[in-house]
Amino acid sequence: MECGTGLHIKRNYGDKWAIHDFIKDHNHDLFLAYAHYFPCHRRINQAQNQCIETLQHVGVRPSKNFATLTKQHGGSEKVGCLERDIRNLLDKDRRLTLESGDANAMLECFTLMQEEI
């Protein structure tokens, strides 16, 4: 049995998107107990972010990090995020962190590109 709900969007002239069709009828019950899995309900607040970063800094893995938040909040459904969200946050921080010499390497690259023009 498939859910009848649907959202169809199309690109209009000028590369703008518009809703073409929207059907909000469901042929099943919505389970509020699983609402914390929906992306619109998942957030890492500032206090959690600081806790995650502190635990990461001392070598705690993301799975243990999530287990710690689960214990603090009284269950995984009350944390407000998933372990995957923690991994994504830490990966993003890692990617955005400049290491020693990164800025100089970028400057050299841009200088070479400018000389080729």
Summary of the structure (lengths in Angstrom):
residues: 117
radius of gyration: 22.1
end to end distance: 60.5
largest distance: 63.7
contacts: 230
relative contact order: 0.10
helix: 56%
strand: 11%
